[in-house]
Amino acid sequence: MSNSVGLENVHVSDRFFSRYADLVRTEVIPYQWAALNDRVPGAEKSGCIRNFRIAAGEEEGEFTGMVFQDSDLGKWLEAVAYSLTTHPDQDLEQTADQVIDLVARAQRPDGYLDTYFIIKEPENRWKCVRDCHELYCAGHMLEAAVAYSRATGKRKFLSVMQRYMDYILTVFGPDPDQIHGYPGHEEIELALCKLYDETGEKKYLDLAAYFINERGQDPKFFQEELKTRGDTFHWEGNDLAEPEYFQAHAPVREQKDAAGHAVRAVYLYTGMADVAMRTGDESLKEACRTLMRSITQRRMYVTGGIGSTVHGEAFTFDYDLPNDTVYAETCASVGLMFFAKRMLKMDGDAAYADILERALYNTVLAGMSLDGKAFFYVNPLEVYPDADHKDPTKRHVKTVRQKWFACACCPPNVARLLASLGEYIYQGDGAGVSVNLLIGSELSFSHQGQPVRLEQRSEVPFDGKVSFTVRCEGAVRFALRVRRPFWAGEVSCDAPYRMEKGYMVLEREWKDGDTVSFDLDMRVRRVYSSPLVRENVGKVCLMRGPLVYCLEEKDNGKNLHLVRLPAQAAVELARGEGVLAGMATLRAPGLRLVEEEGPLYRETPCVRSEPADLTFVPYFAWANRGEGEMCVWVRE
C-alpha cells in the first residue's frame, strides 16, 4: 500500500461526519455556486462568474470584487471534484464542465489566466507580485484542475492550467530576463507539487522549489518591484507591510518562528514540506519541524486557531493569544490541517494527527453554520456583542455567521476540506495502514497483491467506542496502526498492541471478519494554558474527546465574565436540544458574582455570589441559536 490514500479508496460512513459530507454535497456546493453567481439575496456580491464572462469577451462590464476573486471559483471547483469522486452527479459535473469551458475561453493566447488583469490592468501583469495574488489565484485554480482530472478523467481543465504553468515558467526563474522573485501570497508552491505528481514533469517541482528557495534571499525584492508601479500600492495602508508579513524576512531554512500573515505562512510551510519530501531535502524538512513547533507549542489556540491579531491577520509573538480580539481565520486552520497532513506523511508521528484533529473539530467546523449557509471568517474564543459592535478594535469579530463575504476565501476552503476528508483519515506504507482520524469509514486497498477492506466504526466525538473489521478473501499479514489520541486517558483494547510514535500497533495475520475494538476514555478534562498566556491565568477550559466546549448566553445568561467554575465542581454529560440535538453538552454547578449597584470604583470588593447551573456546548456549534455572549475560558 502506498503512503498516500486516494479519496476514491475511502468511503465515509460516520454518524457525525456523514452529515457534513451530505451537507457539503446537497447544500454547501449549490449554495456557494449561487453565491458565485450573485444569486443569494442579502449576501455580498461576488461577481466571480461574471468576471470570467467579461474576460472571455461574452459580456460587457467592469471587474467586480477582490483582486483574488478567481480563487473562489478554484476552491469551489476543487470541492466539486472531491464530491464527484465520492458521489458521481451528472448534473453537477455538467455544471462544472460548462464553467471550465468558460475558464478556457477566458485564457489569453499566451496562456495567461487572471480575470483582474485581463479586464482591469492588462498592462500591469506581474508588476505587483507582492500584493496582487496572480500566483495565488493560479495555485488555487491548478489544485482544482488536478483534482478534477483525477475525479472525472477529463483533462481539459488540467490542460488549461498546465499551459498557464508553462507560461509562468517563462516569467519566473534565475535567468537574466526572468523575474527573480516569489509570490506575495504563497499557495502555488503546493499546487505545483500536485501537478508534478500528476504529470511526472520535474520542471513543475523545480519551480515550486525555486519559489521556496528564493524566498527571503533578497528582502528588498518587493521594494524594488514597487518601483515598476511608481511606488503605488494595490492595498491602501499596505505600504507599511514588513517583509515578515510575507515570510520574506529571512531564507526559509533560517526562519525559527511562525511569522506574518497566518494563512500565507501555513500555505508556505505546506509547500516547503511537499518539496522537502519529493527532493529529500533534510534541511528543509528540519525547517518545517521547527516552524510546526513554533505554532503548536507557543502560538496556537486551544481550538486549533492560529493568527492572533487582526492587524495583518497574523502571528505576533510567543504566548500572545488574546481571546476577544483574536483573528484565527478559518482559512488559517484549514491551512494548518494541510501542513499537519504533510508532516504526518513526512515523519509518521501521531502528534501531527492530533494537531490536524484539533483544528478540524473546532475552528474549521465552527467556520460554517450547522445548516451550511453561513460562515465565520474570524473565530473568537470570547464574544461580547456590545463590544464587537461598538469597539473599533473588535469590529472584525462577528457575533453571527455571515451569508457571504466580499473577501470570500473561507467558505469554499471549508467546503473543499470537508469534501476531501477521506484523504486525512488513513495513510499507508508497505507494512500496513495507519489510522489518523477516528472517523467511521471503509478503506479499500491492496496488500501483497490481495484486495483488503478495512471497516472502521467510530462513535467519536461523542463516545469513545471504535472498532475495525478486516474483509479479505484469504489470510493477510499487515500492521494496523491506530492513533492513540492526545485526549484519551485509559484505553482498553480486546487485542494486544505495542506503542510506536503515538500509534497503537497491532501487527498480525488477519482473516476475513476479524474485528478489534477499542474503548477510549472520554472523560471531561479541565485544560489550562501556560501561565505565560496572560489572558488565561486563573481560567479553565473544558474539553471532552477532541471537542473544546464553551459557555453561551443562550443557556447561561448575560455577563459571562461573572461566572465561576469551582475547581471541584462535578461536570456531567447532558443531551443537546433543538439544533444541538444529538450532541453531547456539559453541565456543572457554578457560581455567579452578584451584580451589585454602587459606584464605579469602591474600596470593598464584590465577593457575593450565588449558585448557577452552567451549560457548556461544543465550540464548533456556537452561534447557531442567535446572537449572544460566548466564552471558552472560564474563571475557576
N, C-alpha and C positions, 0 to 999 in steps of 0.2 A: 504493500500500500504506500502511495506517495505521501510526502509531507503535507501537501495541500489536499483539501477535500472539496470537491466541486459542489456547487449548490444543487446540481441535478442529482446528486447522490444522497441528499438529505431531505427527508420529509418531516416537517414539524407537526407534531400531533400532541400539543401540550395544553393542559387545562387553562393555563394563564396566557401563554403566548399565541396559541391558535386564534384567540380572539383578536389579537393585534394583527396577525397575518391576514385574517379575514377583513379587518378594518382597513388596512392599507390597500388591499385589493379592491374592495367594494365601495369604500368611502373616500379614503385619502387621495388615491390616484385620480379618480374622477373629479373630486373637489379641486385639487391642485391644477388639473387641466382647465377647469372652468376659471380659476384664478389667473392662469397664464393667458387666457383669452379675454380677461376683463369681464367675466360674467357672474361674479359674486357680488350681490347687492350689498352696498355699505362697506366693501373692502377696498383697501388701497389698490389703485390701478397698477397693473404690471406692465402692459404694453409689449411683453416679450414676443409673443407670436406675431403681433402686428409689426414689430421691428424687423423680423425676418421677411415678412411680405414686402415691406418697403425696400429692404436691402436687395430682394430678388427682383425689384422693379415692377411688382404686381399691385402696388398701392402707393399713393402719394402721401406725404406727411413727414413729420419730424420724429427724431428718435425719442423714445419715452423711457424713463427710468434711470437706474444707476448705470455707470459705465460697464459694470459687470453683469448686466441683465441677462446676457446669453447663458450664464452659468446656471440660472434657474431651470432653463429648458434641459441643459445637460444632465442635471441631477434628476429631473423628472423622468427623462428617457432612461436613465440608469435604473431607477426604481421600476419602471415598466419592464425593462429587460429581466430583472430578477423575478418579478411577478410572473412573467411569461415562462420563465424557466420552471417554476414550481406549479403554475396553474395556467396552461395554454388558454388563450382567449382570442378568438379570431377577430372580433370587433376591435379589441384593444390593439392588437397587432396591426390591424389595418390603419387605425388612427396614427400609430407610431410610424408606419411606413409613409403615410402621407406627409407628416411633419418632417421626416427625414428627407423626402423628396424636396420639400420647401427649403430645408437647410442646404441641400446640394445646389439648388437654383440660386441661392444667395452667395455661394462661394465665388470668389473672384478668379479670373483666368489663371493667375499665378499660384492659386491655392489658398490665398489669404481668406480668413473667415472670422470676422468680428463685426457685428452689426453697428456698434457705436461708431467705429472709424469708417466703415463703408458708407454710413449715412451722414455722419456729422463732421468728421475731421479726416477725410481721406488723405490729406497731405501730411498728417502727423502720425502715421503708423510708426510704432517703435521709438517715438521721441519722448515718451514719458513712461518707460517700463516700470519705474518706481510706483506710480500712482494708478495707472490706467488698466491694469488687470488683463492685458491681452493674453499673456501666457497662462494666467489663472483660468480664464474662460476656455482657452484651448485645452487645458488639462481636464476640466470637467466634461467637456464635450468628447474628449478622447476616451475617458473612462466609460462613458455611456456607449460609445461606439464599440469598444471591446466587449462590454457586457452584452450588447445587442447581437453582436456576431456570434457569441457563444450561445446565447439563448435561442436564436432562430436559425442560425446557419447562413443568414443573409449578410453579404459583405459590402453592400453599397455604402452604408454609413461609415464602416471601417475604412473603405477606400477613400471617402471624402476626407476623413481625418488623417489618414496616412499621407495623403497628398499635402495636407496642411503642415504636418510634421516635417515632411521633406523640404517644404519651403522654409520653415523655421530653421532647419539645419543649415540653410544658406545664409541666414541672418545672424545667428549667434555662433560664436566659436573663437578659436585662437588666431585665426588668420588676420592679416592686416586690414582687410576690407570688411571684417565682421565686427559685430558688437561684442566687446569683451565684458559681458555682464551677466546678470541673473535677474529673475523676476522679483518685483516688489512684494507680491503675494505668492508665496510658494503653493504649489499644487501639481504643476506639470511634471515634477520630478517623479512622483509615484505613478502618474499616468503613463509616462514614457516606459517605466519598468513593465507595466502591464502590456504595452504594445510590443516590447521586446519579447516577452513571454509568448505572445500570440503569434508573432511573425518569425521569431528567431533571428531578426536582423540586429546585429550588435550596435549599429550606429545609433539606435534609439537609447540603448543603455549608456552608450558613451556620452550622449547629450545630457542625459539625466546626471551622470557623474560630473560632467563639465559644470553644470549649473551649481551643483553642491560644492565642488572643489573650488570654484571661482568665488563663491560667496564669502565676503569679508576679507578677501585678499587685498582689495583696494577700497578702503572705507569711503573714498571720495568719488566712487563711481556714480552714485546717484546725484551728487552735487554737480559733477561735470555734465551729466546728462541734462540737468535742468537748463544749462546754457543753450541747448538746442531749442528750448521753448521760450527763450528770452527771460529766463528766471521767473516764469509764471508757474503756478501750481494748479493742479486739477482740483484739489480739495481745499476749500477755504480753511485757513488755520493750520494746514498740514505743513506749512513752511518750516515749522519748528521740530518736526519729527526727527528724532535722532536715529543714527544707524542701528542702535539696539532694537528699536521698534520693528525693524525689518530683519532682525537676526543677522545684521551685516557688520556688527561692531568688531568681529574677530573671525578668523577662519573657523569653520565648524568644529574642527578637532580640538580647538583651543577654548571653546565655549564650555564653561563649567556650570552655569545656571540657566534654567529656562527663563527666557527674557523676551520682552516685547509683546507684540500682538499675539494673543494666545492661540488663535486659530492658525495663523501663519506658522507659528512655532511648531505645533504638533504636526502640521502637514509637512513641514521641512524635516522633522525628525523621522516621520514615516518614510519619506523619500530616502533619507540617509540610511535607514535600516534596510530598505529594499535594495539599494545599490550595494551596501556592505555585504549582504547575503549573496548577491549574484556575482560579486567580484572577489569575495573572500578577503576584503579589506579589514584587517583586525583593528587597526587604529580607528576606523570609522565605527566599527561595532562597539569599541570601548567608549567612544564619544556618545553613542546612543545610550549606553548603560548609565553613564554619568548624568546625562540630561534627564533620563527617566527617574533616577534617584532624586534629583533636584525637585522634580514635580511632585512625586508621591511622598517624599519624606518631609518636605518643607513648604510646598506651595499648592497643595490640593485641598479642597474642601471635603468634609466627611461624606458629601453626596457624590463625589467624583467630579465636581465642578472645578474649572480652572479659569484663571483670569480674574484678579481681584479688584480691578478698577475700571470705571467707565472711560477714563482718560487713556485712549489708545486701546481699549478693550484688552488690557494687558496684565501680565505678571508684574509684580512690583518688587518686593524683597521678601526674604525668608520670614515665615510665620505671620505675614500681613494678610489676614483672612477676615476682613470685616463682613458681618452678616447682612447688614441693611443697605450698604452701598455697593455690595458685590456686583460683579458683572456675570461671570460664569455663563458665558454664551453657550447655548445649546450646541452650536457647531463645534465649539471647543471640546466638549465632552465626546461628541461623535469622533472628532479627530484624535482624542486620547484613546478611544477604542481602536482606531486604525493603528496607532503607534503600538499599543499594548499587544495587538494581534501579531504584529511583525516581530516584536521582541519575544513573544511566546514561541513563535516559529524559529527564531534565531537561537534561543537558549534553552527552550523546553522546560522553563521554570514556571510552576503553577502560580507563583506570586503575580505574574503578569495577567493571568486569567482572573485573579482576584480584583485587580485594578479594572479590567475590562468589565467585569460583572458589576462592580460598584457604580461605575459611570452609567451602565445600561439601565439598571433597575431604578436609578434615582434621577439624575439630571436628564438623561436622554428621554426617558418616558415622561418626565414632568414637562418636557418641552412641547407636548401635544395633549390636548384635552381628551377625555375619555371617549368622546364621540368622533375624534379625528378631524374636527373642523375649526379648531382654534389653537393658537400656538404662542409659546413664550420664546422670546429671543434671549432675555435675561432671566436667570434662575436664582432669586434671592433666597436666603435662609431666614430672613426676618422681614415681615411686611407690616407697616402701619399706614393704612391708606391716606390719612390726612397728610402725613409727611411726604408720601410718594406723589401726592397731587400738588402739594404746595411748596415743598423744599426743592429749590433748583438743583441741589446736589444729588437728589434722589429721583428725579423725574424720568430717568432711564428705566426705573423699576416699574413694571406694570403689575397691577393688582388683579387683573383678569387677563386671560389669554386673548390675543388679537386674531381677527379673521384672516389677516394677511399683513404683509409689511411692504413698504416701499423698497426696503432692503430685505428681500425675502430669502436669504440664504438658508435659514434654519429649517423651515417646513419641509422642503424637498430633501434636505440632508437626513432628517428623521425618517422620511419615507424610504429612502434608498437603504438606510441602515437596517430598518426593520424588515424590509423586503429581502435582504441578503443575510438574515440572521443565521440561517443554516450553515453559512461558511465559518461561523465563530464557535460552533458547538464542539466540533471534533477536529483533530489532526492526527495524521498517521505517519508511520515510518515502516521500515522493513520488519520491525519486531512486533508491531501491533497498532493499537488505537489508543489515543489519549482523549478523554472526555473532559473538555474545558468548562463547559456550562451544563448545569443540571436542568436541562430543558427536554421535556418529553418529545421524542423524535425517533425516526428509524434511519439508520445509516446502512447503505449498501456499498460493499467494497469487495475486492478480490484479494485473497491472501494465499500465497504459494499456489496460485493458479486455481484456487477454489472460490466460488462465489459465497459470500457470507453476508448475512443481515443482522445488524445489532439493533435491538429494540430497547429504547430507554423509556421508562415510565417514571415520571417525576411529579411530586406534589409541591416542589419549591415554586414560589417563595413563601407559601403559607403553611407548609408542612414539610417535615424532613425526610419523608419516605421516598426512596429512589431504588429502582431495580433495573437490571439489564438481563435480557434474554437473547441467546445466540440462536440463529437459524442457519443451518448448513446441511448439506447432503451427507457428508461424512465427517469424521473427526478432524479437527484442525487445531493446531497449536499456535497461540499468539498471546501477547501480553495485553490485558485490558487495564489501562491506567485511568483511574477515576480521581479527579481533583478533590482533595480534602479542603473545603472552603475555609477561608480565614475566620468565618463566623461560627463554624461548627465547634461545639465543645466536645462532649463524648460522641464517639461514632461506633455504632455496632454494625457488624457485618456477619453474614452467615457463612463466610468462607475466609480462609487465611489470606493475608496480604502482607506485603512489605511496603515501606515508605521510600519514595525516591523523588526528590525535587518537588515535594508537595503533593505528589500523586500516590494514591493507594493502588499498588500494582498487584494484579492477580495474573500470574503467568502460568498457564496450564494448557492441557488439551481440552478443547471444548467439543461437545456433541450437540446435535440438534435438540433444542428445548432446554438446554442448561440455563439456569437462572441464578443470579446472585443479587442479594438485596442488602441495602444499606438503610440505617436509620440515623439521621443526623440530628444532633441536639439543636433544637430551635428555641432555646430559652431566650427570654428578653435580656438584652445586655445593656448595661449602662456604659456609655463611651465618654471619655474625657479627652479634651485637647491637651497638647503640650502646654505647660504654663507660659510658654513664650508667645502663644496666641492670646494677645491681651484681651480680646473681646470675650473670650470664653472662660476666663478664670472664674471659678465658683459655679460653673454651669455644667449641665449634663445633657447628653443626647441619648435617646433610646433607639436601639436597633433590634431587629429580630430577623434572623436569616440575613439576606443581603439588603433588606429594606431599612432605610432611615425613616423615622417617624417624626411627626410634628404636631403641634397644637394649632387648632384653627378657632377663630372667633365663633364660628357656627356652632361649635359644641361647648365652648368654654367661656363665652362672653368677651367683652372688650377688655382692654388694658392687660394684655397677656404678660406684660413686664412685671405685673404684681403677683404673678403665680409662682409658687414654690413647689418643688417635688422633694419631699423629705427623703433623706438618704436610705432609710429603712422601709420606705413605702413599698408594699407588695404590688406588683404590676400584673394584671390579669388580662387574658385574651377575651375579646368580645367580637361580635359579628357586625360588620358594616351594614348600613341600611340605605335604601334609595339607590343613588348612583354608585354607592360604595358596597352594594350587596355583593356577597361572595368574597369580600376582602376581610382579612383579619385586622381588627383595630385593637387598641390597647386602652385599658382603664386603670386608674390608680387614684388612691386618696391623696389629695394635695392640700395646699394652703393658699390662701389669697390674702394679701395685705389689705386691710380695710381702708378705703379711700376717705380719709377724714378731711373735713373742711377746715381751713385755717389759713394763716399767712403763707406766702410763697416760701419764706425761709423761717426756721424756728430752731430753738435750742434743745428740743426734745425730739428724738427720732420717732417715726411712725413704726410701731412694732406690733400693733394689734392685728391679729389675723383671724380668719375664720376658715372652717373646713371647706374644701372644694373638690368635687368629683371631676377628675381630669380625664379627658378622652383624647387619645393620640391616633392620628390616621397616617397611612403611608404617604410619605412626602410626594411621591410621583402623582398622587391623586388630589393634591391640594388645589384649591381654587376651581373646583368643579361644581360647587354649590353656592355660587355667588361671591361677591366681594366681601373681604373681611381681613382682620389681622391674622398673622401666621408667624410661628417661630419654631425653629428646630432645637435651638439650645435654650434650656430652661434652668433657672436658678435652682440650686439644690440646697 
